[in-house]
Amino acid sequence: MTAIRTNAPNLTTDRRVDPPRGDSPVVDQLKRDVKMSSTRKTALAAGVLFIITFVTSIPAALLYLRLVDHANYIIGAGADKRIALGALLEMILIVANIGTAVVLFPILKRQNEGLALGYVTARLVECAFIAIGIVSLLAVVTLRQDVGGAGGSSVVMVGRSLVAIHKWTFLLGPGWVVGVGNGLLLGYLMYRSGLVPRAMAMLGLIGGPLIIASGTAVMFHAINANSKAQAIATIPEFLWELSLGIYLIVKGFKPSPILPDFEEIPNLGVDVASSPT
């Protein structure tokens, strides 16, 4: 009987299998997911803060109407609790405004650190104007409670002066500086980085100059404050900030070279930017 020799390997023999070079695609994806979770949280936080600015600023403006539209509020029955609630909402607005800049700065500085710092500064200046406006209206409430009708026409004039200060702070802050910060600077940084759709970022680049132009026109009495012309000029900026907040909450950032995901992930030795796709 002739033995048949074969070249088949002995299946019972342990074989040494060399590990594949690099990590498996699954591990690579997990590493990307770990890093993406960080930027996703940043986008979510920024989006929520932008929405908070709408939720606080609009009701606050409505609550103030009883004071700013009535010249004799300081000697009348008043609605002090409404004004106090409006002031509280605007304090939350200040926190949200600064929060949007602080949260976005570490990412935006990768695109242009100077402009990113300018955005943070513009937000701070805007909030300073808002804070002055809050103080002016709360001062009216204090005068009404302490002096009221006993002050006569003189206290009415003081009240009107304080309301005028509030109106100017609103014009110079949300009605002018916002065009520089949220409009031009943030719009440009988002457009260049590609963190959001560029068509959306164009709303900021268009709305910013319109806000500045309309605010300047009001300062020189070319148009009236809160007129139709000024309202129309604010529409692109309004849509820009609202759509940005919603997009960051729902979608997060678009893939961009300025995100940490496109750099070497610390302590893992994976260069995502240069890895093959």
C-alpha positions as CSV (number, residue, x, y, z in Angstrom):
1,M,0.0,0.0,0.0
2,T,1.5,3.2,-1.1
3,A,1.5,6.1,1.3
4,I,0.2,9.4,-0.1
5,R,2.2,12.4,1.0
6,T,0.4,15.7,1.0
7,N,1.6,19.3,1.6
8,A,-1.4,20.1,3.8
9,P,-0.5,21.8,7.1
10,N,-1.0,19.9,10.3
11,L,-4.2,21.3,11.7
12,T,-3.3,20.2,15.2
13,T,-0.1,22.2,15.2
14,D,-0.2,25.7,16.8
15,R,0.7,28.3,14.3
16,R,2.1,31.7,15.2
17,V,0.0,34.4,13.5
18,D,1.5,37.8,13.2
19,P,-0.8,40.6,14.3
20,P,-1.9,43.0,11.6
21,R,-0.1,46.2,11.4
22,G,-1.9,49.0,13.1
23,D,-5.3,48.8,14.7
24,S,-8.3,47.1,13.2
25,P,-10.9,49.3,11.5
26,V,-13.3,48.8,14.5
27,V,-10.7,50.0,17.0
28,D,-9.9,53.0,14.7
29,Q,-13.5,53.9,14.6
30,L,-13.9,53.6,18.3
31,K,-11.0,56.0,18.8
32,R,-12.6,58.4,16.4
33,D,-15.9,58.1,18.3
34,V,-14.2,58.9,21.6
35,K,-12.7,62.0,20.2
36,M,-15.9,62.9,18.4
37,S,-17.9,62.7,21.6
38,S,-15.9,65.6,22.9
39,T,-16.5,67.9,19.9
40,R,-20.2,66.8,19.8
41,K,-20.6,67.9,23.4
42,T,-19.0,71.2,22.6
43,A,-21.4,71.7,19.6
44,L,-24.4,70.7,21.8
45,A,-23.4,73.1,24.6
46,A,-22.9,76.0,22.1
47,G,-26.3,75.2,20.4
48,V,-28.2,75.1,23.7
49,L,-26.6,78.4,24.8
50,F,-27.6,80.1,21.6
51,I,-31.2,78.9,22.0
52,I,-31.1,80.2,25.6
53,T,-30.3,83.7,24.3
54,F,-33.6,83.7,22.4
55,V,-35.6,82.2,25.2
56,T,-34.4,84.9,27.6
57,S,-34.0,88.1,25.5
58,I,-37.4,88.1,23.8
59,P,-39.5,87.6,27.0
60,A,-37.4,90.1,28.8
61,A,-38.1,92.8,26.1
62,L,-41.8,92.1,26.4
63,L,-41.7,92.3,30.2
64,Y,-40.0,95.7,30.0
65,L,-42.7,97.2,27.8
66,R,-44.8,98.4,30.8
67,L,-41.9,100.6,31.9
68,V,-40.2,101.7,28.7
69,D,-43.4,102.7,26.9
70,H,-45.0,104.6,29.8
71,A,-43.3,107.9,30.6
72,N,-45.0,108.2,34.0
73,Y,-44.3,104.7,35.2
74,I,-42.1,106.0,38.0
75,I,-45.1,107.8,39.7
76,G,-47.7,105.2,38.8
77,A,-48.8,101.9,40.2
78,G,-45.9,100.2,38.5
79,A,-45.2,96.5,37.7
80,D,-42.0,96.0,39.6
81,K,-42.1,92.2,39.6
82,R,-42.3,92.1,35.9
83,I,-39.3,94.3,35.6
84,A,-37.4,92.2,38.1
85,L,-38.2,89.1,36.2
86,G,-37.1,90.7,33.0
87,A,-33.8,91.7,34.7
88,L,-33.3,88.1,35.8
89,L,-33.9,86.8,32.3
90,E,-31.3,89.3,31.0
91,M,-28.8,88.2,33.6
92,I,-29.2,84.7,32.3
93,L,-28.9,86.1,28.8
94,I,-25.5,87.6,29.8
95,V,-24.3,84.2,31.1
96,A,-25.5,82.5,27.9
97,N,-23.8,85.1,25.6
98,I,-20.5,84.8,27.3
99,G,-20.9,81.0,27.4
100,T,-21.3,80.8,23.6
101,A,-18.0,82.6,23.2
102,V,-16.1,80.6,25.8
103,V,-17.4,77.3,24.5
104,L,-16.5,78.0,20.9
105,F,-13.2,79.8,21.5
106,P,-11.0,76.6,21.8
107,I,-12.2,75.4,18.4
108,L,-12.4,78.8,16.6
109,K,-8.9,79.7,17.6
110,R,-7.6,76.9,15.5
111,Q,-8.9,78.8,12.5
112,N,-7.8,82.2,13.5
113,E,-6.9,83.0,17.1
114,G,-7.0,86.7,16.7
115,L,-10.5,86.8,15.3
116,A,-11.7,84.2,17.8
117,L,-10.4,86.4,20.6
118,G,-12.1,89.3,18.9
119,Y,-15.4,87.4,19.0
120,V,-15.0,86.7,22.7
121,T,-14.3,90.4,23.3
122,A,-17.3,91.5,21.2
123,R,-19.5,89.3,23.3
124,L,-18.1,90.8,26.5
125,V,-18.7,94.3,25.2
126,E,-22.3,93.4,24.2
127,C,-22.9,92.0,27.7
128,A,-21.5,95.2,29.3
129,F,-24.1,97.3,27.4
130,I,-26.9,94.8,28.5
131,A,-25.8,95.0,32.1
132,I,-25.9,98.8,32.1
133,G,-29.4,98.7,30.6
134,I,-30.5,96.3,33.4
135,V,-29.1,98.6,36.1
136,S,-30.9,101.7,34.6
137,L,-34.3,100.0,34.7
138,L,-33.8,98.6,38.2
139,A,-32.9,102.2,39.2
140,V,-36.3,103.3,37.9
141,V,-38.0,100.7,40.1
142,T,-36.0,101.7,43.1
143,L,-36.9,105.4,42.6
144,R,-40.6,104.5,42.2
145,Q,-40.6,102.6,45.4
146,D,-38.6,105.2,47.4
147,V,-39.9,108.4,46.0
148,G,-42.8,107.7,43.7
149,G,-45.4,110.5,43.2
150,A,-43.9,112.6,45.9
151,G,-41.0,113.5,43.6
152,G,-43.3,115.2,41.1
153,S,-42.1,116.2,37.7
154,S,-38.4,116.0,38.7
155,V,-38.5,112.3,39.4
156,V,-40.4,111.7,36.1
157,M,-37.5,113.4,34.3
158,V,-35.0,111.2,36.1
159,G,-37.1,108.1,35.2
160,R,-37.2,109.1,31.5
161,S,-33.4,109.7,31.5
162,L,-32.8,106.2,32.9
163,V,-35.1,104.7,30.3
164,A,-33.3,106.6,27.6
165,I,-30.0,105.1,28.9
166,H,-31.6,101.6,28.5
167,K,-32.7,102.3,25.0
168,W,-29.2,103.4,24.0
169,T,-27.5,100.4,25.6
170,F,-29.9,98.2,23.6
171,L,-29.0,100.0,20.4
172,L,-25.3,99.9,20.9
173,G,-25.1,96.4,22.3
174,P,-27.6,94.0,20.7
175,G,-28.3,96.6,18.0
176,W,-24.7,97.2,16.9
177,V,-21.9,95.2,18.5
178,V,-23.8,92.0,17.8
179,G,-23.3,92.7,14.1
180,V,-19.6,92.8,14.6
181,G,-19.3,89.7,16.9
182,N,-22.0,87.2,16.0
183,G,-22.4,88.6,12.5
184,L,-19.0,89.3,10.9
185,L,-16.5,87.6,13.2
186,L,-18.5,84.4,14.0
187,G,-19.9,84.2,10.5
188,Y,-16.5,84.5,8.9
189,L,-14.9,81.9,11.2
190,M,-17.7,79.5,10.6
191,Y,-17.6,80.1,6.9
192,R,-13.8,79.6,6.6
193,S,-13.7,76.6,8.9
194,G,-16.7,74.8,7.3
195,L,-18.0,73.8,10.8
196,V,-21.5,74.6,9.5
197,P,-22.9,74.8,6.0
198,R,-21.4,77.8,4.3
199,A,-24.8,79.0,3.1
200,M,-25.9,79.2,6.7
201,A,-22.7,81.1,7.6
202,M,-23.4,83.6,4.8
203,L,-26.5,84.7,6.8
204,G,-24.1,86.0,9.4
205,L,-21.8,87.7,6.9
206,I,-24.9,89.4,5.4
207,G,-26.7,90.1,8.7
208,G,-23.8,91.5,10.5
209,P,-23.3,94.5,8.2
210,L,-27.0,95.1,8.1
211,I,-27.2,95.2,11.9
212,I,-24.3,97.7,12.0
213,A,-25.8,99.8,9.2
214,S,-29.3,100.0,10.7
215,G,-27.9,100.8,14.2
216,T,-25.8,103.6,12.7
217,A,-28.8,104.9,10.8
218,V,-30.7,105.1,14.1
219,M,-27.9,106.9,15.8
220,F,-27.9,109.6,13.1
221,H,-31.7,109.7,13.0
222,A,-31.8,108.5,9.5
223,I,-34.4,105.9,10.6
224,N,-36.4,105.5,13.8
225,A,-35.5,102.9,16.4
226,N,-37.7,99.8,16.1
227,S,-38.9,100.9,12.7
228,K,-39.8,98.6,9.9
229,A,-36.5,99.3,8.2
230,Q,-34.5,98.3,11.3
231,A,-36.7,95.2,11.9
232,I,-36.1,94.1,8.3
233,A,-32.4,94.6,8.7
234,T,-32.3,92.3,11.7
235,I,-33.9,89.3,10.0
236,P,-30.7,87.7,8.5
237,E,-28.9,88.0,11.8
238,F,-31.9,86.6,13.6
239,L,-32.1,83.6,11.3
240,W,-28.3,83.1,11.5
241,E,-28.2,82.8,15.2
242,L,-31.4,80.7,15.5
243,S,-30.3,78.3,12.7
244,L,-26.8,78.0,14.2
245,G,-28.2,77.0,17.5
246,I,-30.6,74.5,16.1
247,Y,-28.0,73.0,13.7
248,L,-25.4,72.6,16.5
249,I,-27.9,70.8,18.7
250,V,-29.3,68.5,15.9
251,K,-26.2,67.9,13.7
252,G,-23.1,69.1,15.6
253,F,-20.1,70.4,13.7
254,K,-19.4,69.4,10.2
255,P,-16.0,67.6,9.6
256,S,-13.3,70.2,9.5
257,P,-9.5,70.3,9.7
258,I,-9.7,72.6,12.7
259,L,-11.4,69.9,14.8
260,P,-9.3,67.8,17.1
261,D,-10.6,64.7,15.2
262,F,-8.3,65.6,12.4
263,E,-5.2,65.6,14.5
264,E,-3.3,62.9,16.2
265,I,-5.3,61.6,19.1
266,P,-3.3,61.9,22.3
267,N,-1.9,58.8,24.0
268,L,-3.3,56.5,21.2
269,G,-0.8,57.2,18.4
270,V,-3.4,57.5,15.7
271,D,-3.1,60.2,13.1
272,V,-6.6,60.5,11.8
273,A,-5.7,63.2,9.3
274,S,-3.2,61.0,7.5
275,S,-5.0,57.7,7.9
276,P,-6.4,56.1,4.7
277,T,-10.1,56.2,4.1
